[in-house]
Amino acid sequence: MAVTLKDFYADWCGPCKTQDPILEDLEEEWTDVEFEKIDVDEEQDVANEYQVRSLPTLIVENDDGIVERFVGVTQADDIEDALTQASA
């Protein structure tokens, strides 16, 4: 099952800078997950499609659709739980 983590962010978003190193560590561990960074200023249509209203927003998806949505800075273990669930 293909799993994707979409990271909705903006350059002006302070909490997004806190989220980045957490995601970078996870990306090294979860080599079978596709990590996608989406700049909401450049890709407003994608942000609207996913109804992103605040940043950062993380969306974990698999072939069945959205498994989990996190709003605000999210810790690694919460994200890993969602990735595990999405991979099952």
Secondary structure, DSSP 8 states (H G I E B T S, - for coil): --EEEEEEE-TT-HHHHHHHHHHHHHHHH-TTEEEEEEETTT-HHHHHHTT--SSSEEEEEETTEEEEEEES---HHHHHHHHHHHH-
